[in-house]
Amino acid sequence: MLDLERLRALHSVATYGSVSAAADVLHVTTSAVSQQLAKLERETGQKLLERNGRGVRLTDAAELLVAHAERILSLVEQAQADLEAHRGSVVGLLTVASFPTAIRGLMPVALRALRADHPDLRVLLREEDPMRSMPLVLRGDLDMAVVQDWNNEPLPLPEGLCKGVICEDVADVALPSGHELAGRDTIDLKELAGDPWISSSPDSICCDWLLRTLRAVDSEPRIDHQAYEFATQLSLVAAGLGNVILPRLGRCDVPPGVAIVPLSAPLSRRVYAVWREEAARRPAIRAAVTALRAAVPPGCGEEAPARVI
């Protein structure tokens, strides 16, 4: 009979391209993965890996076995989810990734509630950009991810994933208080054409979205400064160095010298959780989504007046 953990090791090598990468994902040593594969070769009587330059490649027999392993591992996960659903208990381990502002704005309250209501559930949280976290959920490295998209640019949901909306998060513009439009009740993005902007790192979903959003209103973006955290971005705004599109979820204290002005054509992002279809019946998934929704702070999706700090 084929050993499940050895199949998992082979599947990880096929998915991530090398023995060392598989070891990192499985949180074991490279030697441990190699030993599992050697045992699987003896078990099947087939050679599974061949040298390919400095790395390895899968043999035809391995490719055949990987196709079966993928289905087997999916069925095992579904069986575990069904057993949890039958028992009705929120137990076990739940691995979750989230983008930074949701970690700050949602996770402390949600995780505290989960710990109080479901003491037999252990949640492991890590920070990831949605562009990276969704593939990790799809591959089974994570159980759930909290991700975002914008009302003017939906994020495609890969086949095999389910999603549940957590909240709508409205964004405002943060301007230096000395900006000529800082006293306005609302601002049209077109009125800020030519202004310097502050954004997150160039490989992030937020930076890509800002570039496309500004270009859509006939404004070639001028991004002078890049910082991942909104607190740092607001410090740069307060120094008069540029503007920021600022969602309300997880908003830190706004420093003096910053004006927060709503947009006349509101921009908002949807925050939602994603998980694999096979895990949809897990009570832990449902409990986490419920806790996240309950943790949404007031005002995220509501109109707000302009204010100058």
N, C-alpha and C positions, 0 to 999 in steps of 0.2 A: 504494500500500500504506500502511496506517495505521502511523504511528510509535508504538512502544511507550511511549516517554517522554511523548509528548503525551497518549496515553490515560491514563497514570498521573497526569498533572497534572489532567486532567478528572475522573478518579475521585476524586482527593483533594479537589477543590473540592466535589464532590457529597457526599462523606463528611463533611467538616468544615465546610461551610456558607459558606465565603468564600475568596477568592483569597489573602488574607493568612494565614489559618489553614492552607491547603494549602501555602503557601510555608514556614511554620514546620515543618510535618511533613516536607517534602521537603528541608529544609535548603538552600533557595535563596532568592533575593530574590523579592519580589512581582512585580517587573518580569519576571523570568525565567519565572514561571508565566504571566503575561499574554501573553508572547511565544509560549510553547508553545501556548496556547489559540488565539491569533490564527492561527498556522500550521495548527493542526488545523481551524479554520474554513475556511481556504483549501483545505486538503487534501480536505475533505469537501464543500465547496460549500454548507455549511449554517451558519446562525447558531446558536451554542451557548449564549451568555449574553445575558441582557437585564437592564437596570437595574431594580432593585427597591428604591426608597427610596435609602438610602445604600449598599446592597449590590447583589448580583446574584442572579439566579435562573436555573436551567437551563431551556432551551427544551425542547419535546417531542422535538426531534431529539437534543438532548444527553442527555435521560433514556434514550432508546433506545440511544444509544451507550454510556452508562455501564453499562447492563445487560450489554452485550457485553464491555465493558472489564473488568468484575468477573470474568467467566469467563475471559477471556484472561489476566489477571494471575495468576489462580489456577493456570491451566495452565502458565504460565511458571515459577511457583514449584515446581510439582510436577515439571516437567521438570528444573529445576536440582537438586532433591532426588534424582531418579532417577539423574541423571548422577553426582552425588556418591556415591550408593549403589553404582552400577556400578563406579566407580573404587575405592570402598572407603577413600578417604582422608579424614581429618579435616582439612579445610582451609576457608579462607574466613573470613567474618566472622559472628560470632554475637552478637546483641544480647540482653541478659538484664536483667530487672528482678527485684528481690527486696525483701521486707519487711526492716526494719532488723535484727532479731535473727538472721535467717538470713544476712544479709550479714556480721554479726560472727561468728556461730557456725559457718558453713559455707564461705562464699565464699573466705576467704584460703587455706585448705587446698586446696579444689577448684580454684581458679584456678591455684595454683602447680603442682598435678599436671597440669592441662591444658597449661600452658605447657611443662612438662618432657617430657610424652609426645607432644604434638602441636604442635611449634613453628610449623607453617604455619597454625594456627588463631588468629585474633585475636578475643578476647572483650571486648565493651564492656559494662560493668555500670553500672546506675543503681538508685537506691533509690526504690521506689514501694510504696504501700499496695495490697494485693490488689484492692480495689474499683476501683482505677484501672488496674492493670497487666493484668488479664485482658482488658478491652476493647481495650487497646493491642495485645496479641498477636492478638486476633481480627481487628483491622483491618489487621494487617501492619506496624505501627510497631515491634514487637518480635518477635524470634524465639521467645523463651521467657520465662516468668515463674516465679519461685518464690513460691508462695502458701501459705495456711494455712486450715484450718477446724477446728472443735472437735467432739469426739465427741457433744456434745449439740446441735450446730447445724451440719450439713453445709453446705458452700458449693456452690450449684448450678453445674454445669459447662455453660457455653454451648455450643450446638450448633456444631460445626465445630472444637472443641478436643479434644485428647487430653491425658491426664495420666499421670504416673508417680509413685508414692509414694516419697518420700525417707526419711521416718522418722516415728515417733510421738514426740511431745514432751510429757511429763507436766508438769503445773503444780502448784506448791505455794502456800501462803499465806505472805506475808511480813508479820510483825507487829512492832510496837515491842516490844523485849525486856521492857518493863514491863507489857505487856498481861497481863491475868489468865489468859489461855489460852496464853501463850507457852511454858509448860513441858509442854504436852500432847504425846502421841505422835502423835495425829491430831486433826483438827477437822472438824466438820460445818459447812457454810456457814450453816445456820440459827442456829448459836450466835453468829454474828457480826452478826446482825440489829441494825440501828441504829448500827453502827460507821461512822465516816467511811472513805471509800475514796479511793484515788489511782488515776487512769487516764490513758490517752493522750488525744489531742485528740478532741473530740466527733464529728468526721466520719470517724473511723477504724473499721476493722472490730473492733478490740479493745475499744473503748469501747462500741460497740453490743452486742457479745457480753456484756460484763460487766453491762450494764444488764438484759438479758434473763435472764441466768443468776441474778442476785440476785433478780429479781422472781419467778422460777420456784420459789424456796424461801421465798416469802412475806416477802421483805425488800425494801421500797422503797429503792432505792439512795440513799445520801447521798455523792455524789462532791464532795469539798471542793477537791481540787487536781488539775490536769491537767498532765502533762508527757509528752513522747513517748518519751524514752529511759528504759530501766529503771534505769540508774545514777542518774539524777536522782530517779526515783520512790523508789528505796531510800534515798536521802539524806533524803527527806521522811519515810519510815517511821522511820528512825533518830532523827529529831527528834520522834517521837511523834505525827505529824500524820495518820496513817491506815494502812490496810492495802493490800496489793497482791496480786493474783493473778500469780504469777511463774513463767513457763515456764522449763525448764532449759536449753533451747538458747540458746547465746550469753550465758548468765548472766554478768554481770560480777562482780568481787569484791564480796562482801557486806560492808558496813561494820559496825563495832561498833554495838551497840544494836538489831540486827535479829534476830528469831527466824524461822527457816524451818521451817514445820510442814506435813507432808503432809495432804491432804484424805482423810477417811474414805471418801467416794465420789469416787474420783479423777476429775479433769478432765484431758483431754489434747487436744492439737491435732495434726492430721495436717499434715505439711509435704510438699508435692508440687510437681512441675514441670508446667507446662502449655505446649503448643505447638499450632500449627495442624495439622490432619489432612494438609494438602498437604505439610508438611515432615517427616512422620513417618519417612521413610526416610533422612533426612540423617544421615550418620555423626556429624556434629558434635553433633546433638541427643542421640544415644545416648551419646556420649562424655561430654557434660556431665552427664547423669543419673547415669552410672556414677561420675563423679568426686564428685558431690554426695553420693551414698550412702556412698562410702568416707570422706567427710569428717565424717560424723556422729560427734560425741564420745561416749564411753561414758557411760551413765547417763541418757540422754534419756528412754528409755521404761521405766526400771526403778524399783522402789520405793526410797525413800530415807528414812532416819531423820530425825526432827526434830532441829534443832540451833539453838542460840542463839549469836550472835556478840556 
